[in-house]
């Protein structure tokens, strides 16, 4: 019987690390599929082997030897100007790097902002959509008609009030 093992790699890892939370569908697939069962057995053997491994104890003189080698590298004369520059950045004090980085970032922002303003042409006015002459004339007549109505209302109120 052929089974579909697509995507089972991550599900096997989940089954290996937390078997209680693994879906029943995954467990049933592993029980039915010989390939996935063998893969799970290999993963379990690898984890068991890793559990038996003991890390080596570090040498008690490791840090002192590392400090001595760093001091030797700092004091050694570099061969070329590139090596001297590299040594200054790697082994020298890093207090001078931050102001230089801040200044470089400021210059880049100023150049980028100026370029953006130059590209977008902010000084140009927006082109308004062109209206047809007929629409404009009708709008003018409408506003004039409203104005005439308001003036007639005012004049009739003044005549009645006098």
C-alpha positions as CSV (number, residue, x, y, z in Angstrom):
1,X,0.0,0.0,0.0
2,X,1.4,3.4,-1.1
3,X,1.1,6.2,1.5
4,X,1.6,10.0,1.1
5,X,4.6,11.1,3.1
6,X,4.5,14.7,2.0
7,X,5.3,17.1,4.9
8,X,6.0,14.3,7.4
9,X,9.5,15.6,8.2
10,X,8.2,18.3,10.5
11,X,5.4,16.2,11.9
12,X,7.9,13.4,12.8
13,X,10.0,16.0,14.7
14,X,6.8,17.1,16.6
15,X,6.0,13.4,17.3
16,X,9.5,12.9,18.6
17,X,9.6,15.9,20.8
18,X,6.1,15.7,22.2
19,X,4.3,12.5,21.4
20,X,1.2,13.3,23.6
21,X,0.4,16.4,21.5
22,X,0.9,14.8,18.1
23,X,-2.3,14.4,16.1
24,X,-3.8,11.0,15.8
25,X,-3.6,11.2,12.0
26,X,0.2,11.5,12.2
27,X,0.4,8.5,14.6
28,X,-1.7,6.4,12.4
29,X,0.4,7.3,9.4
30,X,3.6,6.4,11.2
31,X,2.1,3.0,12.2
32,X,1.1,2.3,8.6
33,X,4.2,3.6,6.8
34,X,7.4,1.7,7.0
35,X,9.6,4.6,5.7
36,X,8.3,7.1,8.3
37,X,8.6,4.5,11.1
38,X,12.3,3.9,10.1
39,X,12.8,7.7,9.9
40,X,11.3,8.2,13.4
41,X,13.5,5.4,14.8
42,X,16.6,7.1,13.3
43,X,15.6,10.4,14.9
44,X,15.1,8.7,18.3
45,X,18.5,7.0,18.0
46,X,20.1,10.4,17.2
47,X,18.5,12.1,20.2
48,X,19.5,9.2,22.5
49,X,23.1,9.5,21.3
50,X,23.1,13.3,21.8
51,X,21.8,12.7,25.4
52,X,24.8,10.6,26.2
53,X,27.3,13.2,24.9
54,X,29.2,15.1,27.6
55,X,30.8,18.4,26.6
56,X,34.5,18.8,27.3
57,X,35.7,21.0,30.1
58,X,37.4,24.2,28.9
59,X,41.0,24.7,29.7
60,X,41.5,26.9,32.8
61,X,44.1,28.9,30.9
62,X,42.0,29.5,27.8
63,X,41.0,33.1,28.5
64,X,44.5,34.2,29.6
65,X,46.0,32.7,26.4
66,X,43.3,34.4,24.3
67,X,44.1,37.8,25.9
68,X,47.8,37.3,25.3
69,X,47.2,36.5,21.6
70,X,44.9,39.5,21.2
71,X,47.6,41.7,22.8
72,X,50.3,40.2,20.4
73,X,48.0,40.9,17.4
74,X,47.4,44.5,18.6
75,X,51.1,45.2,19.0
76,X,52.3,43.5,15.8
77,X,53.1,45.8,12.9
78,X,50.7,45.2,10.0
79,X,52.3,44.6,6.6
80,X,50.3,47.2,4.5
81,X,48.1,50.2,5.0
82,X,45.0,48.0,4.4
83,X,46.2,45.6,7.2
84,X,46.8,48.6,9.5
85,X,43.3,50.0,8.8
86,X,41.8,46.6,9.4
87,X,43.8,46.1,12.6
88,X,42.7,49.6,13.9
89,X,39.0,48.7,13.3
90,X,39.3,45.1,14.7
91,X,41.6,45.6,17.7
92,X,41.5,49.3,18.4
93,X,39.0,51.2,20.6
94,X,35.6,51.4,19.1
95,X,34.7,54.8,20.6
96,X,35.6,56.6,17.3
97,X,33.4,54.4,15.1
98,X,30.0,55.7,16.5
99,X,30.5,59.4,15.7
100,X,31.7,58.5,12.2
101,X,28.7,56.2,11.7
102,X,26.3,58.9,12.9
103,X,27.9,61.5,10.7
104,X,27.7,59.2,7.7
105,X,24.1,58.4,8.3
106,X,23.3,62.1,8.6
107,X,25.0,62.9,5.3
108,X,23.1,60.0,3.6
109,X,19.8,61.2,5.0
110,X,20.4,64.8,3.8
111,X,21.5,63.7,0.4
112,X,18.6,61.3,0.1
113,X,16.0,63.9,1.3
114,X,17.4,66.5,-1.1
115,X,17.2,64.0,-3.9
116,X,13.7,63.0,-3.0
117,X,12.6,66.7,-3.0
118,X,14.3,67.3,-6.3
119,X,12.7,64.3,-7.9
120,X,9.1,65.0,-6.7
121,X,9.1,68.7,-7.8
122,X,7.1,70.0,-4.8
123,X,7.1,73.5,-6.2
124,X,4.8,72.6,-9.1
125,X,1.1,73.3,-8.6
126,X,-1.4,70.5,-9.2
127,X,-3.2,70.6,-12.5
128,X,-6.9,70.9,-11.8
129,X,-9.3,68.9,-14.1
130,X,-10.5,71.1,-16.9
131,X,-14.2,71.9,-16.9
132,X,-16.3,72.4,-20.0
133,X,-17.5,75.9,-20.7
134,X,-21.1,74.9,-20.6
135,X,-20.8,73.4,-17.1
136,X,-19.0,76.5,-15.9
137,X,-21.6,78.8,-17.4
138,X,-24.5,76.8,-15.8
139,X,-22.7,76.9,-12.4
140,X,-22.3,80.7,-12.7
141,X,-26.0,81.2,-13.6
142,X,-27.0,79.0,-10.7
143,X,-25.0,81.0,-8.2
144,X,-26.3,84.3,-9.7
145,X,-29.9,83.0,-9.4
146,X,-29.4,82.2,-5.8
147,X,-27.8,85.7,-5.2
148,X,-30.8,87.4,-6.9
149,X,-33.3,85.4,-4.8
150,X,-31.5,86.4,-1.7
151,X,-31.5,90.1,-2.7
152,X,-35.2,90.0,-3.5
153,X,-35.9,88.5,-0.1
154,X,-33.9,91.2,1.6
155,X,-35.6,94.0,-0.4
156,X,-39.1,92.6,0.3
157,X,-38.3,92.4,4.0
158,X,-37.1,96.0,4.0
159,X,-40.2,97.3,2.2
160,X,-42.5,95.4,4.6
161,X,-40.5,96.6,7.6
162,X,-40.6,100.3,6.6
